[in-house]
Amino acid sequence: MKIWLDGELRDAEAARVSVFDHGLTVGDGVFETIKAERGRAFALTRHLERLATSARGLGLPAPDLDEVRRGCTAVLDVNPMALGRLRITYTGGLSPLGSDRGEAGPTLVVAASEAGRRPDTTAAVTVPWTRNERGALAGLKTTSYGENVVALARARERGASEALFANTVGALCEGTGSNVFVVLDGELHTPPLASGCLAGITRALTVAWAGAKETDLPLDVLESAEEIFLTSTLRDVQAVTRIDDRQLAAGPGPVTAEAMRIFDREAAADFDPR
């Protein structure tokens, strides 16, 4: 396995990032996870645009997107796989201990690993912790994922693959690594970006392709929604058949199934949708 580290391919076993890298010591970094199929990265342009947006929001120097793209191509070429997870990590780089950023410049890593196709259905739980829609990191895809690790562990303990958060005013927000959609009176809705949720790439494409409405929703909408599904890079569109102790239909409902069909069709027609 080879990875791209600061401008060149290296053997994964020999690649080294300093123990003083700010991404390690304080979580000062941003990242993207991209679905790769047979050497092609899906929606790469959108992912690179979001990487730049997250870096800007964190105050990092603007990433050289041409170099990032070269790194992605090189990693996928040298590590062939039918379905993979391509990960771009961009951090504050070598820095003193503490929150102040150093002068050495950022660290860029591009790596890949094999992935399996997700099942069409899953279970999710709600958690008592909240997303801060007014926080400095709201809407940014940063490496500060401690809250997600804790929430996802809670979900796993309860036989689920995802945990869903409300925000500070009790509105439905997002999952640890997914966006959430609900069907109400036959119509598709998802929380707006103002709720504090991440501007998911799959979310945006689903909104555009399936005609979802961005709507402020209370967390307890999950108790009455006719259908619920999650979107993310490696889930695409995935139906939720259980939320906490509430059992929904055993398979994707009609609106979810149609969203799945539309997403698969449009993604196959354009692997880098703008």
Disulfide bonds with the S-S distance in Angstrom:
none
